[in-house]
Amino acid sequence: MISHGTKQIRLLLVDDHSLMREGIRSSLAQYPLLEIIGEASTGEEAVRKAKELLAEVVLMDINMPGMNGLEATELLHREAPEVKVVMLTVHKRAEYVRKIIQCGARGYVLKDAAAQELAHAIELVAAGGSFFSPEVNECALDFCFKTAKHPRCSPGSLSGRELEVLKFVAEGCSTKEIASQMNVTSRTVETFRERIMTKLGIHNIAGLTRYAISEGLIELDSAPFSL
């Protein structure tokens, strides 16, 4: 498990079936670093509660009445980008992997996954990385290489420090870890990351990772794929 010190991860459970939410809550009870701060049964409720309760990670179902999980994730990505989403779903098809990456989710866990895998995914995403269940890793990688968009500038347009931050981010390092490695503050790392995203026209971590791989800035096996 990833170490977060004593700080708990504020987690919101979203599923339209109360029995599923109860089962997830029970499964995650053995992990003291995960604090379940609330539950929601619709996409609309998920967006509202994620903001109100200051959730760090939302564990989101896809199929819900009204606003579905993909739509709710996309809305959260626009309105509260600090909230990270892990999709929990039964779907293994490539089209769902593609949609989930596009809507801004940082994780994709199958509903039959072990509690340990789910807890690891939540901790990894909370730390700034991404996670995809092993069963859909190949689909995720294939999508990344086939659909990576052309950036607005080349790596040569980034400063040396920006390139350094980009590599760390693409390798799944958290803001705190990058700050420690570079001997700067977390806020400085966040500023570098914002500049990189603006220059490249890429607005999520998955996109930065795809870009870094496609430009040869990191090796494929260094990516959190887990991405």
KOLGUKOL-840374 format. One line per 8 residues: number of its first residue (from 0); their letters; for each residue x, y, z of N, C-alpha, C, CB. Coordinates in Angstrom, 3 decimals, decimal comma, padded with zeros to 6 digits. Glycine has a CB too. Layout:
REM residues N
NUM) a) X:Y:Z:X:Y:Z:X:Y:Z:X:Y:Z; ...
REM end
This chain:
REM residues 227
0) mishgtkq) 000,829:-001,196:000,000:000,000:000,000:000,000:000,865:001,248:000,000:-000,939:000,004:001,206; 000,399:002,331:-000,582:001,140:003,579:-000,629:001,029:004,286:000,705:000,631:004,477:-001,763; 002,137:004,848:001,170:002,120:005,522:002,473:001,644:006,951:002,333:003,508:005,494:003,116; 000,662:007,337:003,133:000,163:008,708:003,165:000,331:009,290:004,561:-001,316:008,764:002,733; 001,235:008,717:005,370:001,345:009,172:006,744:000,078:008,811:007,493:001,605:010,688:006,806; -000,408:009,746:008,302:-001,620:009,490:009,082:-002,851:010,129:008,452:-001,446:010,003:010,500; -002,674:010,813:007,339:-003,781:011,510:006,697:-004,689:010,521:005,969:-003,252:012,571:005,720; -005,964:010,580:006,289:-006,924:009,707:005,630:-007,350:010,279:004,290:-008,140:009,489:006,517
8) irlllvdd) -007,723:009,405:003,377:-008,220:009,801:002,066:-009,739:009,901:002,149:-007,776:008,786:000,956; -010,262:011,070:001,816:-011,700:011,317:001,897:-012,380:010,738:000,652:-011,998:012,845:002,032; -013,195:009,705:000,871:-013,751:008,922:-000,217:-015,273:009,007:-000,256:-013,316:007,478:-000,092; -015,819:009,237:-001,446:-017,265:009,253:-001,658:-017,655:008,047:-002,501:-017,720:010,578:-002,343; -018,645:007,265:-002,026:-019,120:006,090:-002,751:-020,347:006,452:-003,583:-019,448:004,939:-001,774; -020,325:006,081:-004,859:-021,452:006,411:-005,745:-021,909:005,159:-006,485:-021,056:007,527:-006,759; -023,120:004,719:-006,188:-023,724:003,573:-006,871:-025,221:003,635:-006,600:-023,102:002,196:-006,385; -026,034:003,294:-007,589:-027,480:003,396:-007,392:-028,061:002,209:-006,633:-028,170:003,522:-008,726
16) hslmregi) -027,231:001,229:-006,285:-027,692:000,080:-005,508:-027,138:000,162:-004,091:-027,268:-001,248:-006,182; -028,027:000,260:-003,120:-027,598:000,408:-001,728:-026,811:-000,808:-001,241:-028,808:000,634:-000,828; -027,159:-002,000:-001,722:-026,434:-003,196:-001,317:-024,987:-003,174:-001,811:-027,144:-004,437:-001,837; -024,783:-002,637:-003,012:-023,428:-002,523:-003,543:-022,611:-001,546:-002,699:-023,458:-002,068:-005,018; -023,221:-000,406:-002,357:-022,499:000,575:-001,530:-022,158:-000,017:-000,163:-023,338:001,863:-001,356; -023,107:-000,770:000,394:-022,874:-001,399:001,691:-021,733:-002,414:001,611:-024,156:-002,081:002,192; -021,698:-003,165:000,512:-020,641:-004,144:000,330:-019,271:-003,498:000,181:-020,936:-004,996:-000,872; -019,223:-002,401:-000,562:-017,954:-001,690:-000,740:-017,484:-001,109:000,590:-018,099:-000,569:-001,795
24) rsslaqyp) -018,415:-000,503:001,308:-018,077:000,084:002,614:-017,508:-000,997:003,542:-019,331:000,751:003,262; -018,138:-002,152:003,545:-017,679:-003,240:004,393:-016,299:-003,742:003,967:-018,682:-004,382:004,364; -016,086:-003,861:002,648:-014,810:-004,356:002,129:-013,652:-003,420:002,448:-014,902:-004,554:000,631; -013,931:-002,105:002,436:-012,868:-001,118:002,647:-012,660:-000,761:004,113:-013,175:000,132:001,873; -013,511:-001,310:004,991:-013,419:-000,981:006,416:-012,081:-001,390:007,021:-014,545:-001,652:007,178; -011,419:-002,376:006,418:-010,155:-002,873:006,956:-008,971:-001,969:006,613:-009,893:-004,268:006,439; -009,210:-000,906:005,830:-008,136:-000,006:005,419:-008,311:001,339:006,117:-008,119:000,174:003,875; -007,608:001,578:007,205:-007,816:002,783:008,021:-007,496:004,089:007,312:-006,989:002,694:009,250
32) lleiigea) -006,709:004,047:006,228:-006,380:005,278:005,524:-007,530:005,762:004,635:-005,132:005,074:004,687; -008,550:004,920:004,461:-009,682:005,289:003,614:-010,853:005,705:004,497:-010,087:004,112:002,677; -011,230:006,971:004,413:-012,346:007,502:005,199:-013,544:007,720:004,279:-011,949:008,833:005,914; -014,572:006,912:004,411:-015,772:007,069:003,585:-016,622:008,183:004,196:-016,586:005,720:003,487; -016,675:009,310:003,503:-017,333:010,501:004,047:-018,784:010,638:003,604:-016,570:011,734:003,641; -019,221:009,797:002,671:-020,607:009,891:002,224:-020,897:008,935:001,088:-020,927:011,302:001,796; -022,169:008,902:000,692:-022,622:008,041:-000,389:-023,580:008,825:-001,281:-023,302:006,759:000,166; -023,678:008,399:-002,528:-024,623:009,004:-003,466:-025,156:007,908:-004,371:-023,954:010,147:-004,301
40) stgeeavr) -026,388:008,099:-004,856:-027,020:007,077:-005,690:-027,286:007,552:-007,119:-028,317:006,638:-005,059; -026,981:008,821:-007,411:-027,156:009,362:-008,758:-025,951:010,217:-009,116:-028,464:010,189:-008,862; -025,793:010,482:-010,416:-024,700:011,334:-010,857:-024,814:012,747:-010,327:-024,643:011,362:-012,350; -026,047:013,280:-010,344:-026,264:014,638:-009,838:-025,882:014,747:-008,365:-027,727:015,051:-010,031; -026,295:013,766:-007,589:-025,983:013,755:-006,164:-024,477:013,603:-005,946:-026,745:012,622:-005,455; -023,836:012,821:-006,801:-022,393:012,611:-006,685:-021,627:013,916:-006,862:-021,920:011,586:-007,714; -021,987:014,683:-007,874:-021,307:015,958:-008,132:-021,511:016,917:-006,958:-021,827:016,599:-009,446; -022,752:017,011:-006,505:-023,058:017,922:-005,400:-022,321:017,531:-004,126:-024,559:017,949:-005,140
48) kakellae) -022,378:016,258:-003,762:-021,756:015,823:-002,520:-020,231:015,866:-002,586:-022,213:014,426:-002,180; -019,676:015,578:-003,753:-018,220:015,635:-003,887:-017,711:017,039:-003,565:-017,790:015,222:-005,313; -018,462:018,038:-003,984:-018,080:019,428:-003,703:-018,352:019,787:-002,252:-018,832:020,391:-004,626; -019,547:019,455:-001,770:-019,951:019,832:-000,412:-019,090:019,163:000,658:-021,410:019,475:-000,187; -018,757:017,901:000,447:-018,041:017,128:001,453:-016,525:017,170:001,264:-018,516:015,699:001,428; -016,077:017,893:000,228:-014,641:018,022:-000,066:-013,995:016,649:-000,252:-013,926:018,794:001,065; -014,607:015,839:-001,086:-014,066:014,512:-001,367:-012,742:014,623:-002,118:-015,074:013,678:-002,178; -011,828:013,721:-001,812:-010,579:013,649:-002,556:-010,703:012,658:-003,706:-009,421:013,253:-001,631
56) vvlmdinm) -011,374:011,551:-003,439:-011,579:010,517:-004,452:-013,046:010,109:-004,457:-010,664:009,284:-004,189; -013,600:009,960:-005,657:-014,976:009,472:-005,816:-014,908:008,107:-006,481:-015,857:010,473:-006,661; -015,493:007,125:-005,841:-015,598:005,784:-006,422:-016,940:005,731:-007,140:-015,475:004,640:-005,319; -016,912:005,748:-008,466:-018,087:006,033:-009,283:-018,554:004,837:-010,114:-017,794:007,188:-010,195; -019,834:004,531:-010,002:-020,456:003,543:-010,877:-020,760:004,220:-012,209:-021,757:002,943:-010,232; -020,882:003,447:-013,289:-021,208:004,035:-014,593:-022,708:004,097:-014,814:-020,554:003,238:-015,716; -023,390:002,977:-014,669:-024,797:002,893:-015,032:-025,696:003,331:-013,881:-025,148:001,474:-015,458; -026,239:004,550:-014,008:-027,161:005,090:-013,009:-028,260:005,846:-013,733:-026,423:006,017:-011,988
64) pgmnglea) -029,440:005,941:-013,136:-030,533:006,696:-013,767:-030,199:008,177:-013,800:-031,864:006,467:-013,017; -030,740:008,877:-014,792:-030,445:010,303:-014,907:-029,038:010,505:-015,421:-030,625:011,009:-013,560; -028,284:011,356:-014,753:-026,890:011,589:-015,123:-026,062:010,348:-014,781:-026,324:012,849:-014,399; -025,448:009,729:-015,782:-024,676:008,523:-015,503:-023,281:008,862:-014,972:-024,564:007,666:-016,766; -022,518:007,826:-014,647:-021,222:008,052:-014,037:-020,229:008,763:-014,937:-020,651:006,763:-013,610; -020,292:008,488:-016,236:-019,395:009,152:-017,176:-019,690:010,649:-017,251:-019,518:008,518:-018,566; -020,972:010,986:-017,312:-021,361:012,399:-017,371:-020,996:013,117:-016,078:-022,868:012,533:-017,641; -021,220:012,450:-014,957:-020,882:013,052:-013,662:-019,374:013,262:-013,544:-021,388:012,165:-012,503
72) tellhrea) -018,597:012,309:-014,036:-017,139:012,426:-013,987:-016,651:013,586:-014,844:-016,482:011,123:-014,447; -017,217:013,705:-016,031:-016,834:014,803:-016,918:-017,161:016,159:-016,285:-017,547:014,667:-018,277; -018,321:016,247:-015,624:-018,719:017,489:-014,975:-017,786:017,811:-013,803:-020,176:017,395:-014,490; -017,452:016,802:-013,025:-016,520:017,014:-011,920:-015,150:017,435:-012,433:-016,396:015,744:-011,074; -014,728:016,844:-013,522:-013,418:017,168:-014,099:-013,342:018,642:-014,501:-013,135:016,274:-015,320; -014,488:019,182:-014,957:-014,530:020,594:-015,346:-014,677:021,525:-014,154:-015,667:020,831:-016,311; -015,585:021,159:-013,234:-015,947:022,075:-012,158:-015,144:021,886:-010,876:-017,390:021,925:-011,851; -014,607:020,703:-010,656:-013,821:020,436:-009,440:-012,674:019,498:-009,786:-014,713:019,820:-008,310
80) pevkvvml) -011,705:019,971:-010,579:-010,630:019,096:-011,073:-009,756:018,503:-009,977:-009,762:019,857:-012,021; -009,841:019,073:-008,771:-009,054:018,506:-007,670:-009,635:017,184:-007,171:-008,974:019,501:-006,516; -010,897:016,906:-007,508:-011,541:015,657:-007,115:-011,194:014,577:-008,142:-013,088:015,838:-006,994; -010,635:013,488:-007,688:-010,206:012,419:-008,589:-011,251:011,299:-008,582:-008,804:011,869:-008,174; -011,478:010,722:-009,752:-012,526:009,708:-009,899:-011,933:008,357:-010,270:-013,546:010,141:-010,957; -012,385:007,338:-009,551:-012,082:005,949:-009,886:-013,393:005,291:-010,289:-011,399:005,188:-008,682; -013,460:004,792:-011,512:-014,659:004,112:-011,976:-014,675:002,672:-011,475:-014,744:004,150:-013,511; -015,807:002,233:-010,967:-015,999:000,850:-010,532:-017,106:000,265:-011,398:-016,355:000,759:-008,989
88) tvhkraey) -016,771:-000,697:-012,241:-017,716:-001,133:-013,253:-017,557:-002,608:-013,587:-017,554:-000,306:-014,501; -018,590:-003,169:-014,212:-018,526:-004,552:-014,685:-018,026:-004,610:-016,125:-019,905:-005,224:-014,576; -017,945:-003,463:-016,794:-017,620:-003,424:-018,221:-016,126:-003,608:-018,478:-018,085:-002,109:-018,825; -015,800:-004,479:-019,430:-014,406:-004,721:-019,803:-014,114:-004,308:-021,244:-014,065:-006,187:-019,613; -015,152:-003,894:-021,982:-014,969:-003,613:-023,401:-014,149:-002,347:-023,629:-016,319:-003,484:-024,085; -013,423:-002,339:-024,757:-012,519:-001,238:-025,074:-013,251:000,101:-025,151:-011,809:-001,512:-026,387; -014,498:000,092:-025,612:-015,227:001,349:-025,753:-015,432:002,029:-024,404:-016,574:001,106:-026,425; -015,607:001,239:-023,357:-015,772:001,825:-022,024:-014,447:002,360:-021,506:-016,342:000,790:-021,044
96) vrkiiqcg) -013,366:001,656:-021,787:-012,049:002,153:-021,383:-011,800:003,506:-022,027:-010,932:001,151:-021,771; -012,092:003,599:-023,321:-011,896:004,860:-024,046:-012,737:005,976:-023,449:-012,240:004,685:-025,527; -013,998:005,704:-023,209:-014,880:006,734:-022,669:-014,429:007,196:-021,288:-016,308:006,217:-022,599; -013,972:006,250:-020,480:-013,557:006,583:-019,121:-012,316:007,461:-019,123:-013,295:005,315:-018,319; -011,359:007,158:-019,999:-010,161:008,000:-020,102:-010,545:009,387:-020,587:-009,117:007,366:-021,055; -011,413:009,452:-021,585:-011,794:010,737:-022,168:-012,544:011,630:-021,185:-012,644:010,511:-023,395; -013,325:011,046:-020,290:-014,127:011,875:-019,387:-013,315:012,386:-018,198:-015,327:011,086:-018,886; -012,070:011,933:-018,069:-011,211:012,482:-017,025:-011,025:011,611:-015,803:-011,743:013,763:-016,598
104) argyvlkd) -011,559:010,390:-015,824:-011,359:009,491:-014,682:-009,900:009,077:-014,594:-012,264:008,243:-014,799; -009,455:008,799:-013,370:-008,053:008,436:-013,157:-007,873:006,953:-012,861:-007,475:009,252:-012,022; -009,001:006,236:-012,732:-008,897:004,820:-012,421:-010,072:004,040:-012,980:-008,806:004,616:-010,924; -009,856:002,752:-013,185:-010,880:001,860:-013,753:-010,706:000,521:-013,067:-010,757:001,726:-015,335; -011,633:000,192:-012,164:-011,548:-001,050:-011,397:-012,803:-001,877:-011,653:-011,378:-000,759:-009,873; -012,616:-003,152:-011,912:-013,749:-004,026:-012,154:-014,428:-004,397:-010,844:-013,308:-005,283:-012,898; -015,739:-004,575:-010,885:-016,507:-004,818:-009,660:-016,189:-006,149:-009,002:-017,973:-004,758:-009,962; -015,576:-007,063:-009,744:-015,207:-008,336:-009,120:-013,769:-008,328:-008,595:-015,383:-009,474:-010,118
112) aaaqelah) -013,149:-007,141:-008,569:-011,777:-007,035:-008,068:-011,731:-007,277:-006,561:-011,186:-005,652:-008,401; -010,602:-007,732:-006,089:-010,417:-007,933:-004,650:-010,359:-006,595:-003,944:-009,139:-008,742:-004,364; -010,714:-006,585:-002,672:-010,697:-005,346:-001,888:-009,317:-004,724:-001,884:-011,152:-005,608:-000,455; -008,272:-005,541:-001,870:-006,906:-005,024:-001,857:-006,600:-004,244:-003,124:-005,909:-006,164:-001,694; -007,055:-004,757:-004,275:-006,841:-004,050:-005,544:-007,585:-002,720:-005,542:-007,302:-004,916:-006,738; -008,822:-002,718:-005,059:-009,609:-001,504:-005,017:-008,965:-000,462:-004,103:-011,025:-001,812:-004,554; -008,527:-000,884:-002,933:-007,886:000,037:-001,993:-006,595:000,595:-002,586:-007,596:-000,669:-000,655; -005,830:-000,260:-003,263:-004,590:000,190:-003,891:-004,889:001,219:-004,974:-003,816:-001,002:-004,485
120) aielvaag) -005,922:000,978:-005,778:-006,298:001,914:-006,833:-006,656:003,279:-006,245:-007,479:001,359:-007,647; -007,429:003,285:-005,176:-007,845:004,538:-004,542:-006,631:005,294:-004,008:-008,849:004,263:-003,402; -005,727:004,583:-003,341:-004,544:005,235:-002,783:-003,633:005,767:-003,884:-003,773:004,262:-001,892; -003,468:004,997:-004,965:-002,611:005,428:-006,062:-003,166:006,674:-006,737:-002,451:004,307:-007,083; -004,466:006,682:-006,980:-005,106:007,837:-007,611:-005,052:009,055:-006,692:-006,566:007,512:-007,976; -005,301:008,856:-005,403:-005,230:009,958:-004,447:-003,841:010,577:-004,414:-005,618:009,476:-003,055; -002,814:009,762:-004,665:-001,430:010,235:-004,636:-001,013:010,897:-005,945:-000,497:009,083:-004,329; -001,929:010,944:-006,924:-001,628:011,623:-008,179:-001,392:010,694:-009,353:-000,441:012,478:-008,000
128) gsffspev) -001,492:009,374:-009,128:-001,286:008,430:-010,211:-002,592:008,003:-010,860:-000,551:007,223:-009,706; -002,523:006,932:-011,611:-003,700:006,363:-012,267:-003,657:004,851:-012,107:-003,761:006,764:-013,779; -004,816:004,205:-012,240:-004,852:002,749:-012,090:-005,927:002,157:-012,988:-005,104:002,354:-010,619; -005,546:001,113:-013,728:-006,507:000,348:-014,516:-006,343:-001,121:-014,162:-006,309:000,586:-016,050; -007,445:-001,794:-013,901:-007,382:-003,213:-013,575:-006,612:-003,968:-014,653:-008,797:-003,797:-013,414; -005,872:-004,991:-014,263:-005,058:-005,735:-015,237:-005,842:-006,211:-016,451:-004,428:-006,922:-014,568; -007,110:-006,558:-016,256:-007,922:-007,083:-017,367:-008,146:-006,060:-018,476:-009,264:-007,556:-016,845; -008,024:-004,750:-018,165:-008,274:-003,726:-019,182:-007,030:-002,911:-019,495:-009,386:-002,802:-018,730
136) necaldfc) -005,885:-003,280:-018,922:-004,643:-002,549:-019,188:-004,314:-002,478:-020,670:-003,495:-003,192:-018,450; -004,449:-003,614:-021,364:-004,095:-003,661:-022,774:-004,975:-002,719:-023,584:-004,214:-005,088:-023,308; -006,270:-002,682:-023,261:-007,187:-001,765:-023,955:-006,784:-000,308:-023,710:-008,646:-002,000:-023,487; -006,417:-000,004:-022,475:-006,039:001,357:-022,127:-004,781:001,782:-022,874:-005,826:001,481:-020,621; -003,784:000,906:-022,905:-002,546:001,207:-023,617:-002,799:001,391:-025,106:-001,521:000,100:-023,393; -003,599:000,522:-025,683:-003,908:000,600:-027,103:-004,576:001,921:-027,430:-004,800:-000,564:-027,526; -005,522:002,344:-026,579:-006,207:003,612:-026,804:-005,230:004,784:-026,727:-007,336:003,797:-025,783; -004,331:004,741:-025,742:-003,372:005,826:-025,561:-002,525:006,037:-026,798:-002,479:005,547:-024,371
144) fktakhpr) -002,074:004,963:-027,407:-001,200:005,096:-028,564:-001,954:005,438:-029,848:-000,427:003,824:-028,761; -003,177:004,969:-029,955:-003,933:005,211:-031,182:-004,590:006,575:-031,231:-004,975:004,162:-031,343; -004,889:007,168:-030,070:-005,684:008,396:-030,056:-004,979:009,587:-029,430:-006,954:008,153:-029,331; -003,688:009,461:-029,114:-002,974:010,602:-028,525:-003,039:011,789:-029,479:-001,491:010,232:-028,211; -003,468:012,937:-028,975:-003,602:014,130:-029,793:-002,259:014,838:-029,944:-004,637:015,077:-029,187; -002,089:015,566:-031,018:-000,862:016,319:-031,212:-000,846:017,501:-030,262:-000,726:016,790:-032,674; 000,214:017,680:-029,516:000,296:018,804:-028,580:000,533:020,105:-029,314:001,405:018,575:-027,559; 000,356:021,205:-028,590:000,533:022,523:-029,176:002,001:022,899:-029,335:-000,166:023,553:-028,334
152) cspgslsg) 002,899:022,207:-028,636:004,314:022,494:-028,796:005,112:021,232:-028,536:004,760:023,629:-027,854; 006,377:021,249:-028,916:007,249:020,091:-028,743:007,888:020,126:-027,372:008,328:020,048:-029,836; 008,494:019,001:-026,953:009,174:018,994:-025,656:010,243:020,064:-025,547:009,790:017,646:-025,407; 010,825:020,470:-026,708:011,856:021,506:-026,699:011,349:022,851:-026,241:012,447:021,644:-028,055; 010,029:023,040:-026,257:009,454:024,308:-025,807:009,313:024,378:-024,294:008,106:024,521:-026,450; 009,535:023,242:-023,627:009,465:023,220:-022,168:010,844:023,497:-021,581:008,924:021,861:-021,664; 010,857:024,159:-020,433:012,123:024,406:-019,749:012,649:023,097:-019,156:011,951:025,482:-018,640; 013,892:023,116:-018,737:014,467:021,919:-018,139:013,714:021,455:-016,916:015,892:022,163:-017,778
160) relevlkf) 013,316:022,403:-016,077:012,574:022,046:-014,862:011,189:021,528:-015,212:012,462:023,256:-013,919; 010,564:022,104:-016,242:009,246:021,638:-016,666:009,331:020,208:-017,210:008,657:022,584:-017,735; 010,380:019,914:-017,961:010,562:018,556:-018,462:010,760:017,576:-017,305:011,760:018,496:-019,424; 011,500:018,014:-016,293:011,741:017,167:-015,135:010,429:016,844:-014,429:012,718:017,844:-014,165; 009,577:017,874:-014,241:008,279:017,672:-013,600:007,403:016,771:-014,460:007,578:019,022:-013,349; 007,407:016,995:-015,771:006,608:016,185:-016,692:006,963:014,704:-016,566:006,816:016,659:-018,141; 008,253:014,401:-016,510:008,682:013,001:-016,394:008,211:012,394:-015,077:010,214:012,895:-016,505; 008,359:013,147:-013,990:007,916:012,639:-012,685:006,406:012,381:-012,689:008,283:013,640:-011,563
168) vaegcstk) 005,642:013,348:-013,234:004,181:013,208:-013,285:003,792:011,984:-014,108:003,531:014,479:-013,881; 004,439:011,831:-015,269:004,116:010,720:-016,157:004,461:009,376:-015,542:004,840:010,879:-017,472; 005,413:009,366:-014,626:005,790:008,122:-013,952:004,915:007,823:-012,746:007,236:008,185:-013,521; 003,916:008,705:-012,492:002,959:008,449:-011,424:003,357:008,990:-010,068:002,739:007,007:-011,308; 004,367:009,849:-010,011:004,798:010,410:-008,724:003,771:011,423:-008,220:006,193:011,077:-008,857; 003,558:011,482:-006,937:002,655:012,461:-006,344:003,334:013,817:-006,269:002,200:012,009:-004,947; 002,534:014,853:-006,047:003,084:016,201:-005,916:004,111:016,266:-004,797:001,966:017,212:-005,662; 003,806:015,638:-003,678:004,721:015,639:-002,533:006,032:014,940:-002,872:004,067:014,962:-001,326
176) eiasqmnv) 005,945:013,821:-003,578:007,154:013,081:-003,967:008,012:013,895:-004,929:006,777:011,737:-004,612; 007,371:014,566:-005,880:008,120:015,384:-006,835:008,802:016,538:-006,122:007,195:015,914:-007,941; 008,078:017,187:-005,213:008,646:018,305:-004,459:009,883:017,863:-003,684:007,600:018,891:-003,498; 009,813:016,672:-003,100:010,946:016,146:-002,337:012,136:015,858:-003,248:010,539:014,873:-001,585; 011,868:015,253:-004,397:012,928:014,915:-005,343:013,618:016,172:-005,894:012,355:014,083:-006,495; 012,840:017,226:-006,131:013,373:018,442:-006,745:013,773:019,494:-005,718:012,355:019,026:-007,692; 013,500:019,199:-004,437:013,831:020,129:-003,355:013,133:021,477:-003,535:015,345:020,333:-003,282; 011,833:021,412:-003,860:011,006:022,612:-003,994:009,716:022,385:-003,216:010,707:022,941:-005,502
184) tsrtvetf) 008,859:023,396:-003,148:007,588:023,254:-002,448:006,556:022,573:-003,334:007,074:024,618:-001,990; 005,519:022,031:-002,712:004,436:021,396:-003,471:003,753:022,409:-004,379:003,406:020,757:-002,519; 003,629:023,648:-003,900:002,992:024,685:-004,708:003,804:024,969:-005,973:002,821:025,972:-003,886; 005,130:024,913:-005,854:005,988:025,129:-007,021:005,766:024,028:-008,047:007,474:025,184:-006,607; 005,646:022,803:-007,567:005,384:021,677:-008,466:004,046:021,871:-009,179:005,389:020,339:-007,683; 003,023:022,288:-008,438:001,708:022,519:-009,031:001,767:023,607:-010,094:000,696:022,897:-007,950; 002,568:024,652:-009,838:002,723:025,738:-010,811:003,386:025,230:-012,085:003,547:026,890:-010,210; 004,451:024,431:-011,928:005,116:023,844:-013,093:004,136:022,994:-013,892:006,327:022,997:-012,658
192) rerimtkl) 003,334:022,171:-013,189:002,391:021,290:-013,863:001,352:022,090:-014,642:001,704:020,378:-012,851; 000,860:023,185:-014,053:-000,117:024,032:-014,737:000,485:024,641:-015,999:-000,619:025,143:-013,799; 001,753:025,079:-015,918:002,423:025,648:-017,090:002,581:024,607:-018,191:003,794:026,213:-016,701; 002,966:023,401:-017,793:003,149:022,321:-018,771:001,838:022,036:-019,497:003,668:021,039:-018,078; 000,756:021,921:-018,737:-000,539:021,628:-019,332:-000,972:022,740:-020,293:-001,590:021,436:-018,238; -000,713:023,976:-019,904:-001,068:025,108:-020,758:-000,265:025,091:-022,050:-000,843:026,428:-020,018; 001,041:024,852:-021,936:001,900:024,848:-023,122:001,558:023,717:-024,079:003,352:024,742:-022,711; 001,263:022,541:-023,532:001,002:021,378:-024,367:-000,454:021,259:-024,795:001,409:020,138:-023,639
200) gihniagl) -001,331:022,014:-024,138:-002,750:021,891:-024,459:-003,322:020,571:-023,990:-002,967:022,041:-025,946; -002,743:020,036:-022,915:-003,186:018,770:-022,329:-003,672:019,063:-020,921:-002,035:017,695:-022,324; -004,834:018,554:-020,560:-005,452:019,013:-019,315:-005,737:017,909:-018,296:-006,722:019,710:-019,632; -005,056:016,775:-018,429:-005,179:015,744:-017,394:-003,903:014,919:-017,344:-006,406:014,831:-017,660; -003,730:014,185:-016,238:-002,506:013,431:-016,021:-002,354:012,300:-017,042:-002,484:012,866:-014,605; -003,475:011,645:-017,378:-003,408:010,568:-018,365:-002,873:011,091:-019,699:-004,796:009,930:-018,562; -003,316:012,292:-020,088:-002,843:012,893:-021,330:-001,356:013,203:-021,286:-003,618:014,155:-021,624; -000,890:013,710:-020,153:000,542:013,985:-019,998:001,357:012,703:-020,087:000,813:014,687:-018,660
208) tryaiseg) 000,841:011,632:-019,505:001,550:010,356:-019,554:001,612:009,829:-020,983:000,871:009,327:-018,639; 000,503:009,894:-021,707:000,499:009,466:-023,110:001,513:010,267:-023,918:-000,908:009,620:-023,722; 001,544:011,575:-023,664:002,468:012,449:-024,392:003,915:012,075:-024,089:002,216:013,925:-024,030; 004,224:011,873:-022,807:005,594:011,544:-022,409:006,051:010,232:-023,032:005,701:011,463:-020,886; 005,134:009,251:-023,096:005,477:007,964:-023,720:005,701:008,147:-025,217:004,362:006,915:-023,470; 004,785:008,867:-025,875:004,867:009,030:-027,332:006,109:009,805:-027,749:003,623:009,738:-027,854; 006,612:010,699:-026,871:007,796:011,496:-027,177:009,083:010,837:-026,687:007,662:012,873:-026,563; 008,954:009,657:-026,099:010,136:008,953:-025,633:010,765:009,543:-024,383:011,140:008,924:-026,708
216) lieldsap) 009,979:010,331:-023,628:010,517:010,953:-022,420:010,605:009,963:-021,271:009,661:012,139:-022,013; 009,730:008,955:-021,279:009,801:007,871:-020,297:009,591:006,560:-021,017:008,750:008,055:-019,163; 010,067:005,487:-020,423:009,850:004,158:-020,984:008,423:003,711:-020,656:010,898:003,138:-020,432; 007,889:002,857:-021,487:006,523:002,374:-021,295:006,347:001,710:-019,946:006,148:001,405:-022,395; 007,363:000,940:-019,510:007,219:000,230:-018,241:007,402:001,143:-017,029:008,213:-000,903:-018,174; 007,717:002,442:-017,285:007,805:003,410:-016,177:006,473:004,097:-015,920:008,873:004,462:-016,473; 005,534:003,957:-016,867:004,236:004,610:-016,732:003,409:003,909:-015,660:003,483:004,613:-018,080; 002,542:004,654:-014,961:001,683:004,062:-013,925:000,524:003,307:-014,551:001,150:005,148:-012,976
224) fsl) 000,806:002,279:-015,309:-000,220:001,535:-016,036:-000,380:000,173:-015,455:000,113:001,434:-017,509; -000,868:000,106:-014,506:-001,778:000,987:-013,838:-002,225:002,248:-014,586:-001,179:001,376:-012,613; -001,852:003,000:-015,677:-002,542:004,164:-016,259:-003,655:003,641:-017,147:-001,553:005,089:-017,075
REM end
